[in-house]
Structure formats: structure tokens, C-alpha cells
Amino acid sequence: MRAPAARTPRPESPSGEPLVGERYEVEVGPVAHGGGHCVARHEGRVLFVRHALPGEKVVALVTEGTTTSRFLRADAVEVLEPAKERIEAPCPFAGPGKCGGCDWQHVTPGGQRKLKAAVLTEQLAKLAGLTPAEAGWDGSVEPVGGKLPAGQVPAWRTRVQYAVDAETGKVGLRKHRSHDVQLVDRCLIAAEGVTELGIEARDWPGVASVEVIAASGSSDRQVVLTPRDGAQLPLVELDKPVSIARVDDQGDVHKVHGRSFVRERAAGRTWRVSNGGFWQIHPEAPDTLVDAVLDGLDPQWGENALDLYCGVGLFAGALADRVGEDGAVLGIESAKQAVVDARHNLAALDNVRIECDRVETLLPRTGITATDLIVLDPPRSGAGRETVAHLVGLEARRIAYVACDPAALARDLKFFREGGYRPVSLRAFDLFPMTHHFECVAILEPAGE
């Protein structure tokens, strides 16, 4: 039986004598939730060690913590006894003290999914009191996309935010838990549409960050620039046609030239996503998640549905097609531009209405007392007890919960159980290879059924 994963505690204010730079030989224990760490101990003190694997013996270099810290953070800088899942990291910028974007470059693809499954198993047990069987989960994290040759990294990330080194004007990626920039000449997990723009090959004077968006459903490319204080944007000439936008001091995005949006393709539709708005960054993620939601809910003609935290309308559109003209779908989203996009994307569907407000604020004011189906795709923090309690009161026959954080999912599943709903199926998808992130879709029904 695999040892359960552990949760990384929140950092505390430093006091005592610093231990940064100390080296300890440790036996590595289970994987921890968040940050790509594993748990180890030295003289009774917990270390959260990156670049390690469960069962290994490593030399851990302390990167954060003092003599009075409850725990230390560390990097495995020497592997004395490797795990069988360990491989040489394909990316030259992965490893201790380097780029913080990937957590598991040193692990086989199957090994990465086992680590993610261990985290989900532990979070379900700890926070929801559920075994995998009780959650309707087969214990696997499903791969997405075709199998690649050994040593090849999947180039899945269609959105990459580069940091710009102030001294050189070159782009890179942030180091783990740091503002320092690791300069890169290529990001291996970046999609081809990102790489082909040649962002890494040019200088970016006066720019703090460069976000690149490569739509997977069209040839649309967008670059969003955040200027440094008081600096003018440079003239941008890239290797491919691209739209340019800038971020102002308030964080709002403005078009410089080209389109203010990109066009994505999923669930049989073209979707407008404006100003760098949210869209799943794995090209196969939207269809994968829509299929999982529809398979779990099995919408019927004439049913009513809610799509909460609906973004640009992906799930609302898929539900509307299934419930038909005799049914109705209400989407709720708090981001104003996403609501504008959702209304544009679904304008041809008379059975869909999109409202702009926070779910917890608007839902009680709608006057809706019952519905047939609910989809919720909340932010990383989850829906929370109050919202879950309101949803339970609507007595939906099925609820689909899309989650990007296993801890938030497990906490909310506990609240649903307290309200009389139980998970009947749970699927986990490896939509973020090389990182510790993954996505889940849970289907819930009233416990009495």
C-alpha cells in the first residue's frame, strides 16, 4: 500500500539562526500536496524537499528555514539511492536553483501520475473522509494526449508568461519561490504556437513580463506586455503575425494592435477569449473536461441547468445543446470581460442566459429554488461551505464539480456529504504534465438515490 501524501504547511515568519545552505542526508518519504515536494525528516524536523522522490536517499540542501522553524524547505542536490521512476531531466533549466515552472522533470510520465494519485488519495482521506472507492474513483490519474517517445517532453502549454531580466532585457522564467529570473532559450513544455514566435531570441527593454497566448483552435497569437514603471513599450517585431496588448497600472489589458482576443475551438464551437482571459492551457483540456462533465451528468432534453463560475461559457454551451430549446441554462461569472465573451459566444442560443456577479452574491438573489443539473468550476480556493449549502438546497439530480486543486475539492466534497450529496464518480486528468497540477471532475448525486 502506498504511503499517504502529506500537506505542506504555510510558511511562518523567520526567527532563530538561519539554516540556509546546510546539507543533510535524508530518507525521502511521501509526496506532499502543492509545490512538487516530498517529506523527509532530519533530527525530528520536517523537511519539504524538491527534486526528490519517495523512497530515495538524498543530500538535501536547505533553501529556507531557521533553527526555530517548524519545518525547512530544501532541494535534493545529490541522489544517493534513486527511485526506479527517476530519469535525467530533459530540460537543461530544470533542477535545484533553476526554473520553478516544472516540478517533475526528473520523473517518468507514469511516475508523475502516481505521485498525483497519491496526493489526491491523501486529500480525500484527510479532508473528506473518503477512500477512493467511496469517491467513485479508480485511483488513477488519466493521461491526456498521445504517447511520446522516451525522453520527449509534451509541448502542451499554450500560454506562457515570461519574466524579463531587468539588466539584460532577456526573457526567462521565475525560480521556485523567488523573483529571480532563470534565463531560457526555450521552454520545453511550451506549445509550438508559443515557441514559433521567437520570444526568447529578442530583447525586451522596458518590459517586466511577456505573456504569450497561442490559440489551439486557430492561428491566433497574442502577446500581452507589462511595462516597467515609467517605461515605453518597445516596437515589437516577431517571427509570425501576432496581436499585441499591454497591461496598465491597474492591471487592465488594452489592445495595442491586432485583435483584442484569440479564437479557441472546443465542444463543436469557436470561442472568443479576450484580453488574456481564462482558458484551459492544455489544448485537449476543454474537450476532455466537457466530455467528462456531460458523461457524468447525462443531460436530458428539457432540463434546467446552472453553470457556475462559467468563464466564457464552455460548459453552458455544451449543456444548452443537450437540454435543447425546452430546457434552460443560467451561467454566472464575476469577470466582466469573460461575461461579455460568453454572451458573444452563446448569442445564437436562446436557452442560455449569462449573468455577471460573484456566485455567492448572485445565486441567492435569482429566486431559483430548484434545478436539475449544476456544473461548478470554482477558483483554486474552492466553492466553500456557504455556497455548497445553497447548492444542496436546489436539489439537483446531479452535480458536476470541476476542480484544479485536490484539497479544495476534498473540503467541498465533505460539505456536500454533510448536505446529503455523495460522489458517484471521480476522474482525475493529467492536464499539466511535468508539474504537480492536475484536474478532477467529480459527479455527485443525492445520497438517498
C-alpha positions as CSV (number, residue, x, y, z in Angstrom):
1,M,0.0,0.0,0.0
2,R,1.4,3.4,-1.0
3,A,2.2,5.7,1.9
4,P,-0.2,8.7,2.0
5,A,0.8,12.1,0.8
6,A,1.3,15.0,3.3
7,R,0.2,18.6,3.1
8,T,2.7,21.4,3.0
9,P,2.0,23.8,5.9
10,R,2.0,27.5,5.3
11,P,5.4,29.3,5.9
12,E,6.0,31.2,9.1
13,S,7.9,34.3,9.8
14,P,11.6,33.5,10.1
15,S,13.3,33.7,13.5
16,G,16.3,32.0,15.1
17,E,19.6,31.2,13.3
18,P,19.4,30.6,9.6
19,L,20.0,27.1,8.3
20,V,20.0,28.0,4.6
21,G,23.0,26.3,2.9
22,E,23.1,23.4,5.4
23,R,23.2,19.9,3.9
24,Y,21.5,16.9,5.4
25,E,21.5,13.3,4.3
26,V,17.8,12.1,4.5
27,E,15.5,9.3,3.6
28,V,12.7,10.7,1.5
29,G,9.1,10.0,2.5
30,P,5.7,10.6,0.8
31,V,4.9,13.3,-1.7
32,A,3.3,16.4,-0.3
33,H,0.4,18.4,-1.7
34,G,1.5,21.5,-3.6
35,G,4.8,22.6,-4.9
36,G,6.3,19.3,-6.0
37,H,7.8,18.5,-2.6
38,C,8.3,15.2,-0.8
39,V,8.5,14.9,3.0
40,A,11.7,14.0,4.8
41,R,12.9,14.3,8.4
42,H,16.3,15.2,10.0
43,E,16.7,15.0,13.7
44,G,13.0,15.2,14.2
45,R,12.5,18.3,12.0
46,V,10.4,18.1,8.8
47,L,11.9,19.0,5.5
48,F,9.9,19.6,2.4
49,V,12.3,18.5,-0.4
50,R,12.0,19.4,-4.1
51,H,13.7,17.4,-6.8
52,A,13.4,14.2,-4.8
53,L,11.1,11.1,-5.0
54,P,9.6,8.9,-2.3
55,G,11.9,6.1,-1.1
56,E,15.1,7.9,-2.2
57,K,18.2,8.7,-0.1
58,V,19.4,12.2,-1.0
59,V,21.6,15.0,0.2
60,A,19.1,17.9,0.9
61,L,20.4,21.5,0.7
62,V,18.3,23.8,2.9
63,T,16.8,26.7,1.0
64,E,14.5,28.2,3.6
65,G,14.3,28.0,7.4
66,T,16.0,28.6,10.7
67,T,16.8,26.8,13.9
68,T,13.3,27.7,15.3
69,S,11.3,26.8,12.2
70,R,8.7,24.1,12.4
71,F,9.8,22.9,9.0
72,L,12.5,23.6,6.4
73,R,12.4,23.8,2.7
74,A,15.2,22.1,0.7
75,D,16.4,20.8,-2.7
76,A,17.8,17.4,-3.3
77,V,21.3,18.3,-4.7
78,E,22.7,14.8,-4.7
79,V,20.8,11.5,-5.1
80,L,22.5,8.6,-3.2
81,E,19.8,6.0,-3.8
82,P,17.5,6.8,-6.7
83,A,13.9,5.6,-7.2
84,K,13.1,3.5,-10.2
85,E,10.9,6.3,-11.6
86,R,13.8,8.7,-11.7
87,I,15.1,9.9,-15.1
88,E,17.5,12.6,-16.2
89,A,15.6,15.8,-16.6
90,P,15.2,16.5,-20.3
91,C,15.1,20.3,-19.7
92,P,18.5,21.9,-19.0
93,F,16.8,24.6,-17.0
94,A,15.1,22.1,-14.6
95,G,16.8,21.3,-11.3
96,P,17.8,22.8,-7.9
97,G,18.1,26.6,-8.0
98,K,16.8,26.8,-11.6
99,C,13.4,27.3,-13.2
100,G,10.5,26.8,-10.9
101,G,7.9,26.1,-13.6
102,C,8.2,22.3,-13.6
103,D,8.2,20.1,-10.6
104,W,8.6,16.6,-12.0
105,Q,11.0,16.8,-15.0
106,H,13.1,14.1,-13.2
107,V,10.2,11.6,-13.1
108,T,8.8,9.2,-15.7
109,P,5.4,10.2,-17.0
110,G,3.8,7.2,-15.2
111,G,5.7,8.1,-12.1
112,Q,4.3,11.6,-12.2
113,R,0.7,10.3,-12.4
114,K,1.4,8.0,-9.4
115,L,2.6,11.0,-7.4
116,K,-0.6,13.0,-8.3
117,A,-2.8,10.0,-7.4
118,A,-1.1,9.7,-4.0
119,V,-1.8,13.4,-3.3
120,L,-5.5,13.0,-4.3
121,T,-5.8,9.8,-2.2
122,E,-4.4,11.6,0.8
123,Q,-6.5,14.7,0.4
124,L,-9.7,12.7,0.1
125,A,-8.9,10.7,3.2
126,K,-7.8,13.7,5.3
127,L,-10.3,16.4,4.3
128,A,-13.3,14.4,3.0
129,G,-13.1,11.2,5.0
130,L,-13.4,9.2,1.7
131,T,-11.5,6.3,0.3
132,P,-11.0,6.2,-3.5
133,A,-13.8,3.6,-3.7
134,E,-16.2,5.8,-1.7
135,A,-15.4,8.7,-4.0
136,G,-16.1,6.6,-7.1
137,W,-12.5,6.9,-8.2
138,D,-10.5,4.0,-9.7
139,G,-7.3,5.5,-8.2
140,S,-5.7,6.5,-11.5
141,V,-4.7,9.9,-13.0
142,E,-5.6,9.6,-16.7
143,P,-3.0,10.7,-19.3
144,V,-4.2,13.1,-21.9
145,G,-2.7,13.2,-25.4
146,G,-0.8,10.7,-27.4
147,K,2.2,8.7,-26.1
148,L,5.6,10.3,-26.8
149,P,8.9,8.7,-27.4
150,A,11.0,8.1,-24.3
151,G,12.7,11.4,-23.2
152,Q,10.5,13.7,-25.2
153,V,8.5,16.3,-23.3
154,P,4.9,17.1,-24.2
155,A,4.7,20.6,-25.6
156,W,1.2,21.4,-24.1
157,R,1.4,24.8,-22.6
158,T,-0.5,27.2,-24.9
159,R,0.0,30.2,-22.6
160,V,3.4,31.1,-21.1
161,Q,4.2,34.1,-19.0
162,Y,7.9,35.0,-19.3
163,A,9.6,37.3,-16.8
164,V,12.1,39.8,-18.2
165,D,15.5,40.2,-16.6
166,A,15.9,43.9,-15.9
167,E,19.6,44.0,-16.6
168,T,19.8,42.1,-19.8
169,G,16.2,42.6,-21.2
170,K,16.1,38.8,-21.9
171,V,13.2,36.6,-21.0
172,G,13.2,33.7,-18.6
173,L,11.0,32.0,-16.0
174,R,10.9,32.6,-12.3
175,K,12.9,30.4,-10.0
176,H,10.9,28.5,-7.3
177,R,9.5,30.8,-4.6
178,S,11.7,33.6,-6.0
179,H,11.6,36.8,-8.0
180,D,14.9,35.8,-9.6
181,V,14.7,35.0,-13.3
182,Q,16.2,31.9,-14.9
183,L,17.0,32.9,-18.5
184,V,15.9,30.3,-21.0
185,D,16.3,29.9,-24.8
186,R,13.3,27.6,-24.9
187,C,10.6,26.2,-22.7
188,L,10.2,22.5,-23.5
189,I,6.5,22.4,-22.3
190,A,5.6,25.5,-24.4
191,A,3.3,24.7,-27.3
192,E,4.6,25.0,-30.8
193,G,2.5,28.1,-31.3
194,V,4.3,29.8,-28.5
195,T,7.8,28.6,-29.5
196,E,7.4,29.7,-33.1
197,L,7.1,33.4,-32.1
198,G,10.8,33.5,-31.1
199,I,10.2,35.4,-27.8
200,E,13.4,34.2,-26.2
201,A,15.6,35.4,-29.1
202,R,14.9,39.1,-28.8
203,D,15.4,41.8,-26.2
204,W,12.6,43.3,-24.2
205,P,13.8,46.7,-22.9
206,G,11.4,48.5,-20.5
207,V,9.2,45.3,-20.2
208,A,8.6,43.5,-16.9
209,S,6.8,40.4,-18.3
210,V,5.7,39.0,-21.7
211,E,2.7,36.7,-21.8
212,V,2.3,34.6,-24.9
213,I,-1.0,33.1,-25.9
214,A,-1.2,30.6,-28.8
215,A,-4.8,29.6,-29.5
216,S,-5.1,25.9,-30.2
217,G,-8.3,26.3,-32.2
218,S,-7.0,28.8,-34.7
219,S,-3.8,30.5,-35.9
220,D,-4.4,33.4,-33.5
221,R,-1.4,34.5,-31.4
222,Q,-1.4,37.3,-28.8
223,V,1.4,38.8,-26.8
224,V,0.5,40.7,-23.6
225,L,3.2,43.1,-22.4
226,T,3.5,44.5,-18.9
227,P,5.8,47.6,-19.0
228,R,8.1,48.6,-16.2
229,D,7.2,51.7,-14.3
230,G,7.7,54.8,-16.4
231,A,9.0,52.8,-19.4
232,Q,7.7,52.9,-23.0
233,L,6.8,49.7,-24.8
234,P,9.3,48.7,-27.5
235,L,8.4,48.2,-31.1
236,V,7.5,44.5,-31.4
237,E,8.5,42.6,-34.5
238,L,8.2,38.8,-34.2
239,D,8.6,35.8,-36.4
240,K,4.8,35.3,-37.0
241,P,1.7,37.6,-37.2
242,V,0.6,38.4,-33.7
243,S,-1.7,40.8,-31.8
244,I,-0.1,43.0,-29.1
245,A,-1.7,44.2,-25.9
246,R,-0.4,45.9,-22.8
247,V,-1.3,45.9,-19.1
248,D,-1.8,49.2,-17.4
249,D,-1.1,50.2,-13.8
250,Q,-4.5,48.9,-12.7
251,G,-4.0,45.6,-14.3
252,D,-6.4,46.2,-17.1
253,V,-5.4,45.0,-20.6
254,H,-5.5,47.3,-23.6
255,K,-5.1,46.5,-27.3
256,V,-2.0,47.9,-29.0
257,H,-2.6,46.4,-32.4
258,G,-4.4,43.5,-33.9
259,R,-7.3,41.7,-32.2
260,S,-8.1,42.0,-28.5
261,F,-9.0,38.4,-28.4
262,V,-8.0,34.9,-29.6
263,R,-10.3,32.3,-31.1
264,E,-10.3,28.9,-29.5
265,R,-12.1,25.8,-30.7
266,A,-13.8,23.2,-28.4
267,A,-17.1,21.4,-28.0
268,G,-18.0,22.0,-31.6
269,R,-17.8,25.8,-31.3
270,T,-15.4,28.7,-31.7
271,W,-14.9,30.7,-28.5
272,R,-13.7,34.2,-28.3
273,V,-11.4,34.8,-25.3
274,S,-10.4,38.4,-24.8
275,N,-7.5,40.3,-23.1
276,G,-5.7,37.2,-21.9
277,G,-8.8,35.9,-20.2
278,F,-9.0,32.4,-18.7
279,W,-9.0,29.4,-21.0
280,Q,-7.6,25.9,-20.2
281,I,-3.9,25.9,-21.3
282,H,-3.6,22.3,-22.4
283,P,-5.1,22.1,-26.0
284,E,-7.0,18.9,-25.2
285,A,-8.3,20.1,-21.8
286,P,-11.6,21.8,-22.9
287,D,-12.9,18.8,-24.8
288,T,-11.6,16.4,-22.2
289,L,-13.4,18.2,-19.4
290,V,-16.6,18.8,-21.3
291,D,-16.8,15.1,-22.2
292,A,-16.3,14.1,-18.6
293,V,-19.0,16.5,-17.4
294,L,-21.6,15.5,-20.0
295,D,-20.9,11.8,-19.5
296,G,-21.4,12.2,-15.7
297,L,-24.4,14.4,-15.8
298,D,-26.2,12.8,-18.8
299,P,-28.3,15.9,-19.5
300,Q,-31.8,15.3,-20.8
301,W,-33.9,17.3,-23.2
302,G,-36.0,19.9,-21.3
303,E,-33.9,20.0,-18.1
304,N,-32.7,23.2,-16.4
305,A,-29.0,23.7,-15.5
306,L,-26.7,26.1,-13.7
307,D,-23.1,26.7,-14.9
308,L,-21.3,28.5,-12.0
309,Y,-18.0,30.3,-12.5
310,C,-18.8,29.8,-16.1
311,G,-15.9,31.8,-17.7
312,V,-16.5,32.4,-21.4
313,G,-19.3,29.8,-21.5
314,L,-17.7,26.5,-22.3
315,F,-19.9,24.2,-20.1
316,A,-23.0,26.4,-20.6
317,G,-22.8,25.9,-24.3
318,A,-22.4,22.2,-24.1
319,L,-25.3,21.9,-21.6
320,A,-27.5,24.1,-23.8
321,D,-27.1,21.8,-26.8
322,R,-28.2,18.8,-24.7
323,V,-31.1,20.3,-22.8
324,G,-32.5,21.8,-26.1
325,E,-34.9,24.6,-26.7
326,D,-37.3,23.2,-24.0
327,G,-34.5,23.5,-21.4
328,A,-32.6,26.5,-20.0
329,V,-29.1,27.2,-18.8
330,L,-28.0,30.0,-16.4
331,G,-24.3,30.9,-16.3
332,I,-22.8,33.1,-13.6
333,E,-19.4,34.6,-13.8
334,S,-17.8,37.5,-11.9
335,A,-15.2,38.6,-14.5
336,K,-16.8,41.3,-16.7
337,Q,-14.9,40.7,-19.9
338,A,-15.5,36.9,-19.6
339,V,-19.2,37.6,-19.4
340,V,-19.0,39.8,-22.5
341,D,-17.3,37.0,-24.3
342,A,-19.7,34.3,-23.0
343,R,-22.7,36.3,-24.2
344,H,-21.0,36.8,-27.6
345,N,-20.0,33.1,-27.8
346,L,-23.5,31.9,-27.0
347,A,-25.6,34.6,-28.7
348,A,-27.2,32.1,-31.0
349,L,-28.6,30.0,-28.1
350,D,-31.9,31.3,-26.9
351,N,-31.9,28.9,-23.9
352,V,-28.8,30.4,-22.3
353,R,-28.5,33.4,-20.0
354,I,-25.3,34.7,-18.6
355,E,-25.2,37.0,-15.5
356,C,-22.2,38.9,-14.2
357,D,-21.6,38.7,-10.4
358,R,-20.0,36.6,-7.8
359,V,-21.7,33.2,-7.4
360,E,-22.2,33.5,-3.7
361,T,-23.7,37.0,-4.1
362,L,-26.0,36.5,-7.1
363,L,-27.2,32.9,-6.7
364,P,-29.4,33.6,-3.6
365,R,-30.9,36.6,-5.4
366,T,-32.0,34.7,-8.6
367,G,-35.1,33.3,-6.9
368,I,-34.2,29.9,-8.2
369,T,-35.3,27.2,-5.7
370,A,-34.7,24.1,-7.7
371,T,-32.8,22.9,-10.8
372,D,-32.0,19.6,-12.5
373,L,-28.2,19.9,-13.1
374,I,-25.4,22.0,-11.8
375,V,-21.8,22.5,-13.1
376,L,-19.4,24.4,-10.9
377,D,-15.8,25.1,-11.8
378,P,-14.7,27.3,-8.9
379,P,-11.3,29.0,-8.4
380,R,-8.4,27.2,-6.7
381,S,-9.8,28.1,-3.3
382,G,-13.0,26.1,-4.0
383,A,-16.7,26.9,-3.6
384,G,-16.8,26.9,0.2
385,R,-19.3,25.8,2.8
386,E,-21.9,28.6,2.3
387,T,-22.1,28.2,-1.5
388,V,-22.3,24.4,-1.2
389,A,-25.1,24.6,1.3
390,H,-27.1,26.8,-1.1
391,L,-26.5,24.3,-4.0
392,V,-27.6,21.4,-1.9
393,G,-30.9,23.2,-1.3
394,L,-31.6,23.3,-5.0
395,E,-32.0,19.5,-5.0
396,A,-30.3,18.9,-8.4
397,R,-30.4,15.3,-9.6
398,R,-26.7,15.5,-10.4
399,I,-23.9,18.0,-9.8
400,A,-20.5,18.1,-11.7
401,Y,-17.6,19.6,-9.8
402,V,-14.6,20.6,-11.9
403,A,-11.5,21.1,-9.6
404,C,-8.0,22.2,-10.2
405,D,-6.9,21.8,-6.5
406,P,-7.4,18.4,-4.8
407,A,-7.5,20.0,-1.3
408,A,-10.3,22.4,-2.2
409,L,-12.2,19.5,-3.9
410,A,-11.9,17.3,-0.9
411,R,-13.1,20.1,1.5
412,D,-16.1,20.8,-0.7
413,L,-16.9,17.1,-1.0
414,K,-17.1,17.0,2.8
415,F,-19.6,19.9,2.8
416,F,-21.7,18.2,0.1
417,R,-21.7,15.0,2.2
418,E,-23.0,17.0,5.2
419,G,-25.8,18.3,2.9
420,G,-26.8,14.8,1.7
421,Y,-24.8,14.5,-1.6
422,R,-22.3,11.8,-2.3
423,P,-19.8,11.4,-5.1
424,V,-20.7,8.6,-7.5
425,S,-17.8,9.1,-9.8
426,L,-14.5,10.9,-9.8
427,R,-11.9,11.2,-12.6
428,A,-8.5,12.8,-12.5
429,F,-6.7,14.1,-15.6
430,D,-3.0,14.8,-16.1
431,L,-3.6,18.1,-18.0
432,F,-0.3,19.7,-16.7
433,P,2.5,17.2,-17.3
434,M,5.8,17.9,-15.6
435,T,4.1,19.9,-12.9
436,H,2.3,18.9,-9.7
437,H,-1.0,20.2,-11.0
438,F,-3.9,18.1,-12.3
439,E,-7.6,18.5,-12.9
440,C,-10.6,16.5,-11.5
441,V,-14.2,16.0,-12.3
442,A,-16.5,14.7,-9.6
443,I,-20.1,13.7,-10.2
444,L,-22.5,13.9,-7.2
445,E,-26.0,12.7,-6.5
446,P,-28.4,12.8,-3.6
447,A,-27.2,10.2,-1.1
448,G,-30.6,8.6,-0.9
449,E,-30.6,7.6,-4.5
